[in-house]
Amino acid sequence: MAKMLPEYRSSDVITRYGEGVPVLSRKDIPYEADCIFNAGVTAYKGKYYMVFRNDYRFDGEGAFEKCAIGIAQSDDGIRWDVENRIFLKPEDLGDPDVTKVYDPRLTVIEDELYMCFAVDTHHGVRGGIAKIHHVNEEGEKVEVLHLTAPDNRNMVLFPEKVGGRYVRLERPFPVYSRGGIDRFDIWISFSTDLRYWGDTKLLLGVEDVPFANDKIGPGAPPIRTKEGWLVLFHAVDIDRTRGKNGWEEKWQKRYFAGVMLLDLLDPSKILGISKEPLIAPETAWETDEGFRTNVVFPGGLIPEKDGTVKIYYGASDTVECLATAKITDLIALCREG
Ligand code: BMA
């Protein structure tokens, strides 16, 4: 049985926007929506863009019948205008095997917009990479460049090539060879065209994160800082004595946001990692009020001109929240370990 972990608090270096009040939730969506969470966010051509997961039509038992991705724009990263249309739904992939698209992340590379996303199929979970072509105000064209073999998800792209190659972090979930339980780690892969990936290496094992006893996964796409690539990841602990106080019978996991620093020239090298969670579930939205409880799931990290970052995270699989921090503080946390 997994070792029980202590009660953790968020690091002092983060400030929750509005004391944790969501920046996006179902009430902001002009169409059918229930849980709005796990968004990818980026700054692009003078605006902020958010793609978010929308789970809707609860089946009354523990799951939603529908899951699609919506899109919103903002001038300040705080107040969002949600487009009155679904951005990507499973049918758009043109493959009857696909049942869900969710947990999107956005990265701008050489002025082009890319999205990584999770794809559930009847034959396992796949990680997708798509290029988003702007067509007109009515909508964009989403060109799928790559889908991994199952099971893989939580993929994020680096915002620039390193040593002439595109770089991604990902989280395959091997079960057979890892004891038949969740022991999932973060891996790194390279590509020259975003379609074919290889040279895959283990980046961070779950056993190396003191606040995880279950699994970890990439969170927000990395950002360049003077000292290295700053990366947010999620880390999960499980406690079999926990029971769920929400819509689901027994939810025993807790999701934290963690932070690490990778070498600029060789991102498969970890320069430092904070040994404590960056964000631990604390507010009512994060611990109590959601479809699930105790989930902080980071998906967006935006550097601002004043040396701060905006950190976007899903709270308890129900709403999207925002926190801020100074980049120098985040680096110091990684360096101090
Ligand atoms: C993971 C994914 C995420 C979700 C998290 C917590 O396995 O399904 O989308 O936020 O669990 O429920």
Residues whose N, C-alpha, C, O or C-beta is under 5 A from the ligand:
A	BS01	BMA	D103 R292 V295 F297 D317
